[in-house]
Protein backbone atom coordinates (compact mmCIF):
# COMPACT_ATOMS: atom_id res chain seq x y z
CA UNK A 1 0.00 0.00 0.00
CA UNK A 2 2.84 2.39 0.85
CA UNK A 3 4.43 1.70 -2.53
CA UNK A 4 1.15 2.46 -4.31
CA UNK A 5 0.80 5.73 -2.40
CA UNK A 6 4.39 6.67 -3.16
CA UNK A 7 3.90 5.96 -6.86
CA UNK A 8 0.66 7.90 -6.89
CA UNK A 9 2.29 10.89 -5.19
CA UNK A 10 5.23 10.74 -7.61
CA UNK A 11 3.01 10.63 -10.68
CA UNK A 12 0.74 13.32 -9.26
CA UNK A 13 3.66 15.69 -8.63
CA UNK A 14 5.14 15.18 -12.09
CA UNK A 15 1.70 15.66 -13.66
CA UNK A 16 1.18 18.86 -11.64
CA UNK A 17 4.49 20.25 -12.91
CA UNK A 18 3.73 19.27 -16.51
CA UNK A 19 0.23 20.76 -16.55
CA UNK A 20 0.54 23.70 -14.15
CA UNK A 21 4.04 25.10 -14.68
CA UNK A 22 3.91 28.55 -16.28
CA UNK A 23 0.21 27.99 -17.03
CA UNK A 24 -0.81 31.64 -16.85
CA UNK A 25 1.88 32.94 -19.18
CA UNK A 26 1.69 33.77 -22.87
CA UNK A 27 -1.57 34.41 -24.66
CA UNK A 28 -4.80 32.55 -25.35
CA UNK A 29 -5.45 30.49 -28.45
CA UNK A 30 -7.47 33.12 -30.28
CA UNK A 31 -10.31 30.78 -31.23
CA UNK A 32 -11.55 28.04 -28.92
CA UNK A 33 -9.80 29.35 -25.81
CA UNK A 34 -10.94 32.85 -26.68
CA UNK A 35 -14.53 31.69 -27.24
CA UNK A 36 -14.86 29.89 -23.92
CA UNK A 37 -13.06 32.69 -22.07
CA UNK A 38 -15.36 35.25 -23.68
CA UNK A 39 -18.50 33.32 -22.77
CA UNK A 40 -17.22 32.97 -19.19
CA UNK A 41 -16.56 36.69 -19.01
CA UNK A 42 -20.11 37.41 -20.19
CA UNK A 43 -21.40 35.32 -17.27
CA UNK A 44 -19.45 37.51 -14.85
CA UNK A 45 -20.52 40.67 -16.66
CA UNK A 46 -24.25 39.91 -16.86
CA UNK A 47 -24.69 37.71 -13.81
CA UNK A 48 -26.72 35.31 -15.98
CA UNK A 49 -25.43 31.77 -15.41
CA UNK A 50 -28.15 30.06 -17.46
CA UNK A 51 -28.35 31.83 -20.81
CA UNK A 52 -24.84 31.91 -22.23
CA UNK A 53 -23.69 34.77 -24.45
CA UNK A 54 -20.75 35.56 -26.66
CA UNK A 55 -20.12 38.92 -28.28
CA UNK A 56 -23.30 40.16 -26.61
CA UNK A 57 -25.50 37.64 -28.45
CA UNK A 58 -27.04 34.32 -27.30
CA UNK A 59 -24.56 31.44 -27.57
CA UNK A 60 -25.55 27.81 -27.19
CA UNK A 61 -22.84 25.83 -28.98
CA UNK A 62 -21.80 23.92 -25.86
CA UNK A 63 -23.13 23.04 -22.38
CA UNK A 64 -22.14 25.41 -19.58
CA UNK A 65 -20.04 23.40 -17.09
CA UNK A 66 -16.60 24.56 -18.24
CA UNK A 67 -17.77 28.17 -18.55
CA UNK A 68 -19.39 28.04 -15.09
CA UNK A 69 -16.14 26.89 -13.51
CA UNK A 70 -14.10 29.45 -15.44
CA UNK A 71 -16.50 32.26 -14.48
CA UNK A 72 -16.18 31.24 -10.83
CA UNK A 73 -12.40 31.35 -11.20
CA UNK A 74 -12.64 34.79 -12.81
CA UNK A 75 -14.44 35.98 -9.69
CA UNK A 76 -11.88 34.50 -7.31
CA UNK A 77 -8.55 34.46 -9.17
CA UNK A 78 -9.06 37.26 -11.67
CA UNK A 79 -9.76 37.39 -15.41
CA UNK A 80 -6.56 36.03 -16.87
CA UNK A 81 -4.99 33.15 -18.78
CA UNK A 82 -4.46 31.06 -15.66
CA UNK A 83 -8.15 31.13 -14.75
CA UNK A 84 -9.12 30.20 -18.32
CA UNK A 85 -6.82 27.19 -18.37
CA UNK A 86 -6.94 25.97 -14.78
CA UNK A 87 -9.82 23.48 -15.00
CA UNK A 88 -8.44 21.91 -18.16
CA UNK A 89 -4.99 21.52 -16.59
CA UNK A 90 -6.51 20.14 -13.38
CA UNK A 91 -8.46 17.64 -15.49
CA UNK A 92 -5.20 16.59 -17.14
CA UNK A 93 -3.67 15.85 -13.73
CA UNK A 94 -6.81 14.00 -12.66
CA UNK A 95 -6.84 11.90 -15.83
CA UNK A 96 -3.22 10.83 -15.31
CA UNK A 97 -4.04 9.75 -11.75
CA UNK A 98 -7.13 7.86 -12.94
CA UNK A 99 -5.10 6.05 -15.60
CA UNK A 100 -2.69 4.90 -12.87
CA UNK A 101 -5.62 3.70 -10.73
CA UNK A 102 -7.21 1.95 -13.70
CA UNK A 103 -3.93 0.25 -14.56
CA UNK A 104 -3.68 -0.88 -10.95
CA UNK A 105 -7.14 -2.48 -11.07
CA UNK A 106 -6.78 -4.00 -14.54
CA UNK A 107 -3.13 -5.09 -14.47
CA UNK A 108 -0.71 -4.33 -11.67
CA UNK A 109 1.67 -1.74 -10.24
CA UNK A 110 4.31 -1.87 -12.97
CA UNK A 111 1.76 -1.53 -15.74
CA UNK A 112 -0.14 1.21 -13.90
CA UNK A 113 3.02 3.22 -13.23
CA UNK A 114 4.12 2.95 -16.86
CA UNK A 115 0.66 3.89 -18.15
CA UNK A 116 0.50 7.02 -16.00
CA UNK A 117 3.92 8.16 -17.20
CA UNK A 118 3.01 7.40 -20.81
CA UNK A 119 -0.03 9.65 -20.64
CA UNK A 120 1.65 12.57 -18.85
CA UNK A 121 4.46 12.61 -21.44
CA UNK A 122 2.20 12.45 -24.53
CA UNK A 123 2.58 15.69 -26.50
CA UNK A 124 -1.01 15.99 -27.76
CA UNK A 125 -2.49 15.40 -24.32
CA UNK A 126 -0.19 17.99 -22.74
CA UNK A 127 -0.81 20.49 -25.53
CA UNK A 128 -4.60 20.47 -25.19
CA UNK A 129 -4.59 19.97 -21.42
CA UNK A 130 -2.69 23.23 -20.99
CA UNK A 131 -5.29 25.16 -23.01
CA UNK A 132 -8.68 26.36 -21.83
CA UNK A 133 -10.64 23.87 -23.91
CA UNK A 134 -13.29 21.23 -23.25
CA UNK A 135 -11.64 18.07 -24.49
CA UNK A 136 -9.37 17.16 -21.58
CA UNK A 137 -12.16 17.79 -19.01
CA UNK A 138 -14.35 15.52 -21.16
CA UNK A 139 -11.53 12.95 -21.09
CA UNK A 140 -11.29 13.24 -17.30
CA UNK A 141 -15.00 12.55 -16.80
CA UNK A 142 -14.75 9.65 -19.25
CA UNK A 143 -11.84 8.15 -17.32
CA UNK A 144 -13.70 8.72 -14.05
CA UNK A 145 -16.77 6.95 -15.45
CA UNK A 146 -14.74 3.95 -16.59
CA UNK A 147 -12.91 3.79 -13.25
CA UNK A 148 -16.19 3.85 -11.31
CA UNK A 149 -17.46 1.03 -13.50
CA UNK A 150 -14.30 -1.03 -12.96
CA UNK A 151 -14.39 -0.71 -9.15
CA UNK A 152 -18.14 -1.34 -8.81
CA UNK A 153 -17.63 -4.74 -7.17
CA UNK A 154 -15.04 -3.50 -4.66
CA UNK A 155 -17.06 -0.35 -3.92
CA UNK A 156 -20.76 -0.81 -4.78
CA UNK A 157 -21.55 2.88 -4.18
CA UNK A 158 -19.58 3.59 -7.36
CA UNK A 159 -22.70 2.60 -9.29
CA UNK A 160 -24.49 5.68 -7.95
CA UNK A 161 -21.69 8.01 -9.08
CA UNK A 162 -21.19 6.33 -12.48
CA UNK A 163 -24.17 7.97 -14.27
CA UNK A 164 -23.43 11.26 -12.47
CA UNK A 165 -19.90 11.24 -13.92
CA UNK A 166 -21.33 10.59 -17.40
CA UNK A 167 -23.76 13.47 -16.87
CA UNK A 168 -20.86 15.79 -16.01
CA UNK A 169 -19.15 14.69 -19.22
CA UNK A 170 -22.35 15.55 -21.10
CA UNK A 171 -22.52 18.94 -19.39
CA UNK A 172 -18.97 19.53 -20.58
CA UNK A 173 -19.30 18.64 -24.28
CA UNK A 174 -22.82 17.30 -24.81
CA UNK A 175 -23.14 14.47 -27.32
CA UNK A 176 -19.37 13.94 -27.47
CA UNK A 177 -19.87 12.11 -24.16
CA UNK A 178 -22.07 9.41 -25.71
CA UNK A 179 -19.10 7.14 -26.34
CA UNK A 180 -18.79 6.55 -22.58
CA UNK A 181 -22.03 4.59 -22.11
CA UNK A 182 -21.36 2.86 -25.43
CA UNK A 183 -18.06 1.48 -24.08
CA UNK A 184 -19.72 0.33 -20.85
CA UNK A 185 -22.67 -1.27 -22.65
CA UNK A 186 -20.34 -3.09 -25.06
CA UNK A 187 -18.37 -4.45 -22.12
CA UNK A 188 -21.53 -5.65 -20.36
CA UNK A 189 -22.71 -7.27 -23.59
CA UNK A 190 -19.37 -9.04 -24.01
CA UNK A 191 -19.47 -10.18 -20.38
CA UNK A 192 -23.15 -11.15 -20.72
CA UNK A 193 -23.88 -9.33 -17.49
CA UNK A 194 -26.38 -6.46 -17.37
CA UNK A 195 -26.95 -6.59 -13.60
CA UNK A 196 -25.59 -3.05 -13.30
CA UNK A 197 -28.66 -1.70 -15.07
CA UNK A 198 -30.92 -3.26 -12.44
CA UNK A 199 -28.97 -2.08 -9.42
CA UNK A 200 -30.89 0.38 -7.21
CA UNK A 201 -27.83 2.56 -6.63
CA UNK A 202 -27.31 2.86 -10.37
CA UNK A 203 -30.98 3.70 -10.97
CA UNK A 204 -30.90 6.38 -8.27
CA UNK A 205 -27.71 7.82 -9.76
CA UNK A 206 -29.34 7.76 -13.19
CA UNK A 207 -32.22 9.84 -11.87
CA UNK A 208 -29.81 12.38 -10.38
CA UNK A 209 -27.82 12.44 -13.63
CA UNK A 210 -30.96 13.03 -15.70
CA UNK A 211 -31.97 15.93 -13.45
CA UNK A 212 -28.45 17.37 -13.67
CA UNK A 213 -28.53 17.34 -17.47
CA UNK A 214 -32.16 18.19 -18.14
CA UNK A 215 -32.73 21.25 -15.95
CA UNK A 216 -30.31 23.50 -17.84
CA UNK A 217 -31.36 22.23 -21.27
CA UNK A 218 -35.05 22.71 -20.47
CA UNK A 219 -34.51 26.23 -19.16
CA UNK A 220 -32.56 27.29 -22.23
CA UNK A 221 -35.07 25.65 -24.58
CA UNK A 222 -37.92 27.49 -22.85
CA UNK A 223 -36.23 30.79 -23.68
CA UNK A 224 -34.90 30.14 -27.19
CA UNK A 225 -37.09 27.32 -28.51
CA UNK A 226 -36.25 25.81 -31.89
CA UNK A 227 -33.19 28.02 -32.39
CA UNK A 228 -31.60 26.25 -29.41
CA UNK A 229 -32.35 22.84 -30.93
CA UNK A 230 -30.95 23.93 -34.30
CA UNK A 231 -27.75 25.45 -32.91
CA UNK A 232 -27.05 23.03 -30.09
CA UNK A 233 -28.11 19.62 -31.36
CA UNK A 234 -28.52 19.75 -35.14
CA UNK A 235 -25.44 21.86 -35.88
CA UNK A 236 -23.09 19.89 -33.65
CA UNK A 237 -24.46 16.42 -34.18
CA UNK A 238 -26.12 16.12 -37.57
CA UNK A 239 -24.23 18.82 -39.48
CA UNK A 240 -20.74 18.02 -38.18
CA UNK A 241 -21.30 14.33 -38.83
CA UNK A 242 -22.52 14.78 -42.41
CA UNK A 243 -20.37 17.65 -43.68
CA UNK A 244 -17.10 19.42 -42.99
CA UNK A 245 -17.93 22.54 -40.99
CA UNK A 246 -15.70 25.59 -41.65
CA UNK A 247 -13.49 23.52 -43.93
CA UNK A 248 -12.30 21.18 -41.17
CA UNK A 249 -12.28 18.03 -43.27
CA UNK A 250 -10.41 14.74 -43.27
CA UNK A 251 -10.58 11.11 -44.26
CA UNK A 252 -11.04 7.84 -42.43
CA UNK A 253 -7.35 7.74 -41.48
CA UNK A 254 -7.15 11.33 -40.19
CA UNK A 255 -7.26 10.51 -36.50
CA UNK A 256 -4.82 7.62 -36.88
CA UNK A 257 -2.39 10.12 -38.42
CA UNK A 258 -3.13 12.65 -35.66
CA UNK A 259 -2.39 10.07 -32.96
CA UNK A 260 0.85 8.99 -34.64
CA UNK A 261 2.03 12.56 -35.20
CA UNK A 262 0.69 14.71 -32.37
CA UNK A 263 0.51 11.79 -29.95
CA UNK A 264 4.28 11.42 -29.97
CA UNK A 265 6.20 9.68 -28.57
CA UNK A 266 3.59 7.12 -27.49
CA UNK A 267 0.71 7.40 -29.96
CA UNK A 268 2.03 4.91 -32.49
CA UNK A 269 2.85 2.44 -29.71
CA UNK A 270 -0.74 2.67 -28.48
CA UNK A 271 -2.12 2.02 -31.96
CA UNK A 272 0.24 -0.94 -32.46
CA UNK A 273 -1.09 -2.42 -29.22
CA UNK A 274 -4.68 -2.56 -30.53
CA UNK A 275 -4.26 -5.73 -32.66
CA UNK A 276 -2.11 -7.24 -29.91
CA UNK A 277 -4.90 -6.62 -27.43
CA UNK A 278 -7.45 -8.11 -29.80
CA UNK A 279 -5.33 -11.26 -29.93
CA UNK A 280 -4.89 -11.42 -26.17
CA UNK A 281 -8.59 -10.83 -25.48
CA UNK A 282 -10.07 -13.24 -28.00
CA UNK A 283 -7.34 -15.87 -28.28
CA UNK A 284 -5.61 -15.77 -24.90
CA UNK A 285 -8.90 -14.91 -23.12
CA UNK A 286 -7.25 -12.13 -21.08
CA UNK A 287 -10.33 -10.09 -20.24
CA UNK A 288 -8.40 -7.35 -18.42
CA UNK A 289 -7.57 -5.82 -21.80
CA UNK A 290 -11.18 -5.56 -22.90
CA UNK A 291 -11.93 -2.18 -21.28
CA UNK A 292 -9.06 -0.19 -22.89
CA UNK A 293 -9.58 -2.05 -26.17
CA UNK A 294 -13.29 -1.20 -26.36
CA UNK A 295 -12.54 2.36 -25.23
CA UNK A 296 -10.05 3.01 -28.02
CA UNK A 297 -12.00 1.09 -30.67
CA UNK A 298 -15.30 2.81 -29.91
CA UNK A 299 -13.76 6.27 -30.30
CA UNK A 300 -11.92 5.45 -33.50
CA UNK A 301 -14.96 3.77 -35.04
CA UNK A 302 -17.34 6.56 -34.01
CA UNK A 303 -15.13 9.54 -34.84
CA UNK A 304 -13.31 8.44 -37.99
CA UNK A 305 -16.35 8.52 -40.36
CA UNK A 306 -17.46 12.00 -39.23
CA UNK A 307 -16.93 14.65 -41.88
CA UNK A 308 -15.82 17.46 -39.55
CA UNK A 309 -12.33 16.72 -38.25
CA UNK A 310 -10.46 18.69 -35.60
CA UNK A 311 -7.38 17.12 -34.03
CA UNK A 312 -8.48 17.72 -30.42
CA UNK A 313 -11.73 15.77 -30.90
CA UNK A 314 -9.80 12.52 -30.48
CA UNK A 315 -8.39 13.51 -27.07
CA UNK A 316 -10.45 10.96 -25.05
CA UNK A 317 -8.64 8.07 -26.77
CA UNK A 318 -5.32 8.76 -25.06
CA UNK A 319 -6.04 7.19 -21.64
CA UNK A 320 -6.99 3.93 -23.36
CA UNK A 321 -3.89 4.00 -25.56
CA UNK A 322 -1.75 4.84 -22.51
CA UNK A 323 -3.10 1.82 -20.64
CA UNK A 324 -2.28 -0.46 -23.56
CA UNK A 325 1.13 1.12 -24.21
CA UNK A 326 1.94 1.03 -20.50
CA UNK A 327 1.12 -2.69 -20.37
CA UNK A 328 3.32 -3.31 -23.41
CA UNK A 329 6.20 -1.27 -21.98
CA UNK A 330 6.02 -3.12 -18.67
CA UNK A 331 6.04 -6.48 -20.47
CA UNK A 332 9.04 -5.54 -22.60
CA UNK A 333 11.03 -4.03 -19.72
CA UNK A 334 10.31 -6.72 -17.14
CA UNK A 335 11.75 -5.91 -13.72
CA UNK A 336 13.19 -2.66 -15.10
CA UNK A 337 9.75 -1.41 -16.14
CA UNK A 338 9.52 1.47 -13.65
CA UNK A 339 12.97 2.90 -14.21
CA UNK A 340 12.53 2.49 -17.97
CA UNK A 341 9.19 4.32 -17.87
CA UNK A 342 10.68 7.15 -15.78
CA UNK A 343 13.67 7.53 -18.10
CA UNK A 344 11.60 7.53 -21.27
CA UNK A 345 9.00 9.93 -19.84
CA UNK A 346 11.77 12.30 -18.66
CA UNK A 347 13.40 12.30 -22.10
CA UNK A 348 10.00 12.88 -23.74
CA UNK A 349 9.12 15.81 -21.46
CA UNK A 350 12.53 17.44 -21.89
CA UNK A 351 12.27 17.05 -25.65
CA UNK A 352 8.75 18.51 -25.72
CA UNK A 353 9.83 21.41 -23.51
CA UNK A 354 12.76 22.26 -25.76
CA UNK A 355 11.39 21.41 -29.20
CA UNK A 356 7.62 21.92 -28.86
CA UNK A 357 7.73 24.65 -26.17
CA UNK A 358 4.95 23.00 -24.18
CA UNK A 359 5.43 25.39 -21.25
CA UNK A 360 5.26 28.60 -23.29
CA UNK A 361 1.50 28.77 -23.86
CA UNK A 362 1.86 31.75 -26.21
CA UNK A 363 -0.62 31.06 -29.01
CA UNK A 364 -1.70 34.52 -30.17
CA UNK A 365 0.94 37.05 -29.07
CA UNK A 366 0.04 39.41 -31.92
CA UNK A 367 -3.55 39.59 -30.68
CA UNK A 368 -2.54 40.30 -27.09
CA UNK A 369 0.00 42.92 -28.22
CA UNK A 370 -2.62 44.56 -30.43
CA UNK A 371 -5.00 44.83 -27.49
CA UNK A 372 -2.26 46.56 -25.47
CA UNK A 373 -1.61 49.04 -28.28
CA UNK A 374 -5.32 49.81 -28.51
CA UNK A 375 -5.55 50.41 -24.77
CA UNK A 376 -2.72 52.94 -24.96
CA UNK A 377 -4.76 54.98 -27.46
CA UNK A 378 -7.87 55.16 -25.31
CA UNK A 379 -8.22 57.83 -22.66
CA UNK A 380 -8.87 56.59 -19.10
CA UNK A 381 -12.54 56.01 -18.36
CA UNK A 382 -13.60 56.02 -22.01
CA UNK A 383 -15.51 53.13 -23.57
CA UNK A 384 -14.56 51.25 -26.72
CA UNK A 385 -17.14 49.95 -29.19
CA UNK A 386 -16.25 46.72 -31.03
CA UNK A 387 -17.90 46.56 -34.44
CA UNK A 388 -17.60 43.46 -36.61
CA UNK A 389 -14.75 41.98 -34.54
CA UNK A 390 -14.83 38.24 -35.12
CA UNK A 391 -11.62 37.29 -33.33
CA UNK A 392 -12.57 35.78 -29.94
CA UNK A 393 -9.12 36.39 -28.50
CA UNK A 394 -9.18 40.09 -29.30
CA UNK A 395 -12.68 40.35 -27.88
CA UNK A 396 -11.51 38.71 -24.68
CA UNK A 397 -8.46 40.93 -24.20
CA UNK A 398 -10.54 44.07 -24.78
CA UNK A 399 -13.61 42.81 -22.93
CA UNK A 400 -13.18 44.99 -19.85
CA UNK A 401 -13.20 48.25 -21.85
CA UNK A 402 -15.05 47.17 -24.98
CA UNK A 403 -18.73 46.66 -25.76
CA UNK A 404 -19.77 44.53 -28.72
CA UNK A 405 -22.16 46.37 -31.00
CA UNK A 406 -24.27 44.45 -33.50
CA UNK A 407 -26.55 47.27 -34.68
CA UNK A 408 -25.14 49.66 -37.29
CA UNK A 409 -27.59 52.33 -36.16
CA UNK A 410 -25.78 52.48 -32.83
CA UNK A 411 -22.48 52.98 -34.64
CA UNK A 412 -23.94 55.74 -36.81
CA UNK A 413 -25.28 57.43 -33.70
CA UNK A 414 -21.87 57.21 -32.04
CA UNK A 415 -20.21 58.73 -35.09
CA UNK A 416 -22.47 61.76 -34.68
CA UNK A 417 -21.92 61.99 -30.92
CA UNK A 418 -19.44 64.16 -29.12
CA UNK A 419 -16.76 61.51 -28.57
CA UNK A 420 -16.18 57.89 -29.46
CA UNK A 421 -13.70 55.05 -29.86
CA UNK A 422 -14.68 52.38 -32.37
CA UNK A 423 -12.59 49.35 -33.38
CA UNK A 424 -13.44 47.61 -36.63
CA UNK A 425 -11.77 45.78 -39.52
CA UNK A 426 -9.78 47.81 -42.02
CA UNK A 427 -11.83 49.29 -44.88
CA UNK A 428 -15.20 48.60 -43.29
CA UNK A 429 -17.67 50.24 -45.75
CA UNK A 430 -19.81 51.57 -42.89
CA UNK A 431 -17.17 54.19 -42.15
CA UNK A 432 -16.72 55.51 -45.69
CA UNK A 433 -17.67 59.16 -46.20
CA UNK A 434 -18.46 59.58 -42.50
CA UNK A 435 -15.50 61.75 -41.62
CA UNK A 436 -14.43 59.24 -39.00
CA UNK A 437 -10.77 59.69 -38.15
CA UNK A 438 -8.56 56.61 -37.88
CA UNK A 439 -6.03 56.96 -35.07
CA UNK A 440 -4.47 53.51 -35.50
CA UNK A 441 -4.30 50.84 -38.18
CA UNK A 442 -2.65 47.54 -37.33
CA UNK A 443 -3.00 43.81 -38.05
CA UNK A 444 -6.09 44.31 -40.22
CA UNK A 445 -7.97 46.54 -37.75
CA UNK A 446 -8.73 50.26 -37.61
CA UNK A 447 -9.36 52.26 -34.45
CA UNK A 448 -11.51 55.35 -35.05
CA UNK A 449 -11.86 58.25 -32.65
CA UNK A 450 -12.53 61.96 -32.54
CA UNK A 451 -10.54 62.43 -29.35
Beta strands, then each sheet from edge to edge (+ up, - down):
strand 1: 53-54
strand 2: 57-58
strand 3: 384-387
strand 4: 402-405
strand 5: 421-425
strand 6: 438-442
strand 7: 445-449
sheet 1: 1+ 2-
sheet 2: 4+ 3+ 5+ 7- 6+
end
